[in-house]
Amino acid sequence: MDESMKQFQKKLTELEVEAEHHLLARQQLVENDRLRNGNREALTALRKRARTTMSSVPSPFKSMMRGVAGSSRPWVQEVCNTCGNHNTSEPTWMMFPGTDLFARIPFHAAHTILEIDQAKLDFEPKKLQSIMKEKAYLLSESGVLADKISPGLLKSLVTLNEKRK
């Protein structure tokens, strides 16, 4: 085979691999969004069950001020944002992610597990989006996406930094 044909074949293979990585990252992003939505719905259901919202739970300062009046209760009472005044040890059925196993665990443990998972699931899309940006930039530099997005515009989008609030 001619040397130029081998180089062309090698370059084409590299482009296909990069495009495949881009599509895989995009598919993982869609799957992650589905999991995040399910997790968010479960947390909302638990908050409805406890009849709380993130802003409806009394602050620890109010609990502290009630303790100053001379009662034997501790001055500071920890208040969970999700539980509020709900019974934290009430058994709650929960299906663990990735399994077909239901477990009956305390209410507080159930929403704590879901909140930790939600924090992880909120971080994952940012990582996947940066991978997608990198792959799209590499494909654009090779001229594959020139008819869709100009390389200059894509480079300016890829170099944007997302800052955490």
Salt bridges, closest charged atoms under 4 A:
GLU18 OE1 - LYS135 NZ 3.16
GLU31 OE2 - ARG34 NH2 2.41
ASP33 OD1 - ARG36 NH1 3.29
GLU90 OE2 - ARG49 NH2 2.25
GLU90 OE1 - HIS86 NE2 2.82
GLU115 OE2 - ARG47 NH2 3.78
GLU115 OE2 - HIS111 ND1 3.47
ASP122 OD1 - ARG36 NE 3.27
GLU124 OE1 - LYS127 NZ 3.71
GLU162 OE2 - LYS133 NZ 3.49
